[in-house]
Amino acid sequence: MGKALIVYGSTTGNTELTAEMISDLLEEKGWDTVLKNVNETDVEELAWDYDLVLLGASTWGDEDIEIQEDFADFYEEMDSVSLKGKRVGVFGCGDSSYTHFCGAVDAIEEKVEQKGGTLVCESLKIDGEPDEMKDDILVWTDDVMAHAR
């Protein structure tokens, strides 16, 4: 089907679990996936020969949007790379009781568009535990695949 890079930053493990679930679903549909913790990823990899790039980060903070600490530096480094022609999906975990529910997802979407990337579909925002949102993750992953080419 295609080749996808999935880069995630996770503190509590929820975003990591979501990334793993997405990777498994893509692989079940014949995609070749590369799943990487943001700490083990160089921002230049976003421009490599992938049909799809998926970026995931959780949101912290109530006063301001705080991108997950491991993903924050990567987010800033994204200024140095072009995403022109790249098909991108964004996902993240958060808590809807906070003012900026999944605000990191919104910030990453904006950065992707600034860098010339194309968002393939509406982003996935997980409220609470990913295990409780498996159906939403499945539907989103199917949507990503349908719009990835």
Buried (B, 14 or more C-beta within 10 A) or exposed (E): BBBBBBBBBBBEEBBBBBBBBBBEBBBEEEBEBBBBBBEEBEBEBBBEEBBBBBBBBBBBEEEEBBBBEBBBBBBEBBEEBEBEEBBBBBBBBBBEEBEBBBBBBBBBBEBBEEBEBEBBBEBBBBBEEBEEBEEBBEEBBEBBBEBBE
